[in-house]
Amino acid sequence: MKLSEADLIINPDGSIYHLNLLPEDIADTIITVGDLDRVGEISKYFDSIELKKGKREFITHTGYLGKKRITVISTGIGTDNIDIVFNELDALVNIDFETREIKKELKSLNIIRVGTSGAVQPDIPMGTILASTYGLGFDALMHYYIQQMSGDEHSLLDSIKSHFSHIKGIHPYLTAADSTLLQTVGKDMEKGITVTAPGFYAPQGRQVRAKNAVPNFISQLNSFKGGTNRITNLEMETAGIYALAKTLGHKALSVNAILASRVKFEFSNDPNKIVDKAIQMVLDRI
């Protein structure tokens, strides 16, 4: 099937619409970050950088760490941007831009998010580096895609829906991390379910001036138990990353630098140090 010019938008120079990248610009191992300034904080550890490109909030560096070719790309904040980045990364490796047809042999990328997050459990201190076992989305992204779920994912999601059934208008989705990346890159890290919220303030239980429609949201999160699974932290991209990666046939892991304790109402006074710790752990393991 030939994809239309409206479905797959290619720039005049042959690059994909938003990311401004050519198929040869990206490696098979990709690190995503929310903050565009964090791209350089990762690529400074590369032995060489072959490419730097940017458009809007999407900054990309591709280079080598030893013999390992790695791409780092900023996504911006939220799963709406994840929708753009992941569909366009997939198009770069799995669609022939000349014929506009899906390739017969599909490639699977390894994608690792390095991002910041707040802990919702009192025993997870600031400075923890946490690997997400599951991404639990309270946003609407996956309502627009057909998602294939495993039996374990279905069972855990049913327990979660039951726990939050009193909250109107929330229809969560759930996807597991790639097991291989969790066991290799995520080895020895704290682990737990990561909630992805559609906003930073009320959707994450914060209150400034506007009144929250869901009171005691943090306590509702940290009180969930599903067998050995518990909700550990909050952020804004992981669930979309896991769900779209699985839908498109890629492998994904989210590594979270815990900068805040939402239970103790504390925020780190040295967040850059914690993020750098997460970056170096990931680079050492990929």
C-alpha positions as CSV (number, residue, x, y, z in Angstrom):
1,M,0.0,0.0,0.0
2,K,1.3,3.4,-1.0
3,L,1.1,6.0,1.7
4,S,-0.4,9.3,0.7
5,E,1.4,12.6,0.9
6,A,-1.0,13.7,3.6
7,D,-0.4,10.6,5.8
8,L,3.4,10.6,5.4
9,I,4.8,14.1,5.0
10,I,8.3,14.2,3.5
11,N,10.1,17.5,3.3
12,P,11.6,18.7,-0.1
13,D,15.1,17.5,1.0
14,G,13.8,14.0,1.7
15,S,13.6,14.3,5.5
16,I,10.7,13.4,7.7
17,Y,8.3,16.2,8.4
18,H,8.8,17.2,12.1
19,L,12.2,15.6,13.0
20,N,13.9,16.9,9.8
21,L,15.9,13.6,9.7
22,L,16.9,11.4,6.8
23,P,16.8,7.6,7.2
24,E,20.6,7.3,7.5
25,D,20.7,9.9,10.3
26,I,19.6,7.6,13.1
27,A,21.2,4.7,14.8
28,D,19.5,1.5,15.9
29,T,19.9,2.5,19.5
30,I,18.1,5.7,20.4
31,I,18.0,7.7,23.7
32,T,15.1,10.0,24.1
33,V,15.0,13.0,26.5
34,G,12.3,15.6,27.1
35,D,14.6,18.6,27.5
36,L,16.4,19.7,24.3
37,D,19.3,20.9,26.4
38,R,19.8,17.4,27.7
39,V,20.7,16.1,24.2
40,G,24.1,17.8,24.5
41,E,24.5,16.6,28.1
42,I,24.4,13.1,26.7
43,S,26.4,13.5,23.5
44,K,29.3,15.2,25.3
45,Y,30.2,11.6,26.5
46,F,30.4,10.3,22.9
47,D,33.8,9.7,21.4
48,S,32.6,11.3,18.2
49,I,29.5,13.1,16.9
50,E,28.7,12.7,13.2
51,L,25.4,14.6,13.0
52,K,23.6,17.5,14.8
53,K,20.2,18.5,13.5
54,G,17.3,20.4,15.0
55,K,13.8,21.6,14.2
56,R,11.3,23.0,16.7
57,E,11.8,21.2,20.0
58,F,13.3,18.1,18.2
59,I,17.1,18.2,18.5
60,T,19.0,15.2,17.3
61,H,22.7,14.2,17.8
62,T,24.1,10.9,16.4
63,G,27.5,9.7,17.2
64,Y,29.7,6.9,18.5
65,L,30.5,5.7,22.0
66,G,33.4,3.3,21.3
67,K,32.1,1.3,18.4
68,K,28.4,1.7,19.4
69,R,26.4,4.1,17.2
70,I,23.8,6.0,19.2
71,T,21.2,8.7,18.5
72,V,19.9,11.1,21.1
73,I,16.7,13.0,20.4
74,S,14.6,15.4,22.4
75,T,10.9,14.9,22.3
76,G,9.6,17.9,24.3
77,I,7.0,17.3,27.0
78,G,4.0,15.0,26.8
79,T,2.6,12.0,24.9
80,D,1.3,14.2,22.1
81,N,5.0,14.8,21.1
82,I,5.8,11.1,21.7
83,D,3.1,10.4,19.0
84,I,5.1,12.5,16.6
85,V,8.6,11.3,17.5
86,F,7.8,7.6,17.5
87,N,5.8,7.5,14.3
88,E,8.5,9.4,12.5
89,L,11.3,7.3,13.9
90,D,9.5,4.2,12.8
91,A,8.9,5.7,9.4
92,L,12.6,6.4,9.0
93,V,13.5,2.7,9.4
94,N,10.4,0.9,8.1
95,I,9.0,2.9,5.2
96,D,10.7,3.3,1.8
97,F,10.6,7.1,1.2
98,E,11.0,6.6,-2.6
99,T,8.0,4.3,-3.0
100,R,6.0,5.4,0.1
101,E,5.5,1.7,0.9
102,I,6.1,-0.2,4.1
103,K,9.3,-2.3,3.8
104,K,8.9,-6.1,3.7
105,E,11.6,-6.6,6.4
106,L,10.9,-4.4,9.4
107,K,13.5,-3.1,11.8
108,S,13.1,-3.0,15.6
109,L,14.8,-0.1,17.4
110,N,16.1,-0.1,21.0
111,I,14.7,3.1,22.6
112,I,15.7,4.2,26.1
113,R,14.1,7.3,27.7
114,V,16.2,9.2,30.2
115,G,13.9,11.6,32.0
116,T,13.0,13.2,35.3
117,S,10.2,12.1,37.6
118,G,8.7,12.4,41.1
119,A,8.3,9.5,43.5
120,V,4.9,8.8,45.1
121,Q,6.2,6.2,47.6
122,P,7.8,7.4,50.8
123,D,10.6,4.8,50.7
124,I,12.0,6.0,47.3
125,P,14.4,8.9,48.1
126,M,15.4,11.7,45.8
127,G,18.4,10.7,43.8
128,T,17.0,7.2,43.0
129,I,17.4,6.0,39.4
130,L,14.3,4.0,38.6
131,A,13.4,1.7,35.7
132,S,9.7,1.6,34.8
133,T,8.3,-2.0,34.7
134,Y,5.1,-0.7,33.2
135,G,3.9,2.6,31.8
136,L,0.4,3.5,33.0
137,G,-1.2,6.2,30.9
138,F,-3.9,8.5,32.2
139,D,-3.7,10.5,28.9
140,A,-5.7,9.8,25.8
141,L,-3.0,8.9,23.3
142,M,-3.7,5.2,23.0
143,H,-7.5,5.7,22.6
144,Y,-6.6,6.4,19.0
145,Y,-4.6,3.2,18.3
146,I,-5.4,-0.5,18.4
147,Q,-3.3,-2.0,21.2
148,Q,-2.5,-5.6,21.6
149,M,-2.1,-6.5,25.3
150,S,-0.6,-9.6,27.0
151,G,-2.5,-11.5,29.6
152,D,-0.4,-10.1,32.4
153,E,-1.0,-6.5,31.1
154,H,-4.8,-7.2,31.0
155,S,-4.9,-8.6,34.5
156,L,-2.9,-5.8,36.0
157,L,-4.9,-3.1,34.1
158,D,-8.1,-4.6,35.4
159,S,-6.9,-4.3,39.0
160,I,-5.8,-0.7,38.3
161,K,-9.2,0.2,36.8
162,S,-10.9,-1.2,39.8
163,H,-8.8,0.8,42.2
164,F,-9.5,4.1,40.3
165,S,-13.1,3.3,39.3
166,H,-14.5,6.1,41.5
167,I,-12.7,8.7,39.4
168,K,-14.8,9.8,36.5
169,G,-13.4,10.2,33.0
170,I,-10.2,8.3,33.5
171,H,-9.6,5.4,31.1
172,P,-6.1,4.2,31.7
173,Y,-3.9,2.1,29.4
174,L,-0.9,-0.1,30.4
175,T,2.1,-1.5,28.6
176,A,5.1,-3.4,30.0
177,A,8.7,-2.5,29.4
178,D,10.8,-4.6,27.1
179,S,12.0,-7.4,29.2
180,T,15.5,-7.6,27.7
181,L,16.2,-3.8,28.2
182,L,14.7,-4.0,31.7
183,Q,17.1,-6.9,32.6
184,T,20.2,-5.3,31.0
185,V,20.0,-1.5,31.1
186,G,17.6,-1.5,34.1
187,K,19.5,-4.1,36.1
188,D,20.0,-3.2,39.8
189,M,17.7,-0.1,39.5
190,E,14.7,0.5,41.6
191,K,11.6,-0.7,39.7
192,G,7.9,0.0,39.6
193,I,4.9,1.2,37.6
194,T,5.3,4.7,36.2
195,V,2.2,6.8,35.8
196,T,2.1,9.1,32.8
197,A,-0.1,12.2,33.3
198,P,-1.5,14.5,30.7
199,G,-0.3,17.6,32.5
200,F,2.1,18.8,35.3
201,Y,-0.1,20.5,37.8
202,A,-3.6,19.1,38.7
203,P,-3.1,16.0,36.5
204,Q,-0.2,15.1,38.8
205,G,-2.0,16.1,42.0
206,R,-0.4,19.6,42.4
207,Q,-2.5,22.5,43.4
208,V,-1.5,26.1,42.9
209,R,-4.6,28.3,42.4
210,A,-7.0,26.2,40.3
211,K,-8.9,23.7,42.4
212,N,-8.3,20.0,41.8
213,A,-11.2,17.8,40.6
214,V,-9.4,14.7,42.0
215,P,-8.5,15.2,45.7
216,N,-5.7,13.2,47.4
217,F,-4.5,11.9,44.0
218,I,-1.0,11.0,45.3
219,S,-2.4,8.9,48.1
220,Q,-4.6,7.1,45.6
221,L,-1.6,6.3,43.5
222,N,0.6,5.0,46.2
223,S,-2.1,2.9,47.9
224,F,-2.4,0.7,44.8
225,K,-1.1,-2.9,45.1
226,G,-1.4,-5.4,42.3
227,G,0.4,-8.6,43.4
228,T,4.1,-7.5,43.7
229,N,3.4,-4.4,41.5
230,R,3.0,-0.9,42.9
231,I,2.9,2.6,41.5
232,T,6.2,4.3,42.2
233,N,6.4,7.6,40.2
234,L,4.8,10.2,38.0
235,E,5.9,11.8,34.8
236,M,4.6,12.7,31.3
237,E,5.9,10.4,28.5
238,T,6.6,6.8,29.6
239,A,3.2,5.2,28.9
240,G,3.1,6.6,25.4
241,I,6.6,5.5,24.7
242,Y,5.9,1.9,25.9
243,A,2.6,1.6,24.1
244,L,3.7,3.0,20.8
245,A,7.0,1.2,20.8
246,K,5.1,-2.1,21.3
247,T,2.5,-1.3,18.7
248,L,5.2,-0.5,16.1
249,G,7.4,-3.4,17.0
250,H,10.2,-1.6,18.9
251,K,11.8,-2.2,22.3
252,A,11.6,0.5,25.0
253,L,12.7,1.2,28.5
254,S,12.1,4.3,30.6
255,V,14.9,5.3,33.1
256,N,13.7,7.9,35.6
257,A,15.9,10.3,37.6
258,I,13.8,10.9,40.8
259,L,14.0,14.6,41.5
260,A,11.1,15.0,43.9
261,S,9.3,13.2,46.7
262,R,5.6,13.9,46.2
263,V,4.8,12.4,49.6
264,K,7.4,14.4,51.6
265,F,6.8,17.6,49.5
266,E,10.5,17.8,48.7
267,F,12.5,18.7,45.5
268,S,16.2,18.1,44.9
269,N,18.6,21.0,45.3
270,D,21.0,19.4,42.8
271,P,18.8,18.0,40.0
272,N,21.5,18.1,37.3
273,K,23.7,15.7,39.4
274,I,20.9,13.2,39.5
275,V,20.1,13.4,35.8
276,D,23.8,13.0,35.0
277,K,24.0,9.9,37.2
278,A,21.1,8.4,35.1
279,I,22.8,9.3,31.9
280,Q,26.0,7.7,32.8
281,M,24.3,4.5,34.0
282,V,22.5,4.2,30.7
283,L,25.5,4.8,28.6
284,D,27.5,2.3,30.6
285,R,24.9,-0.4,29.9
286,I,24.0,0.0,26.2
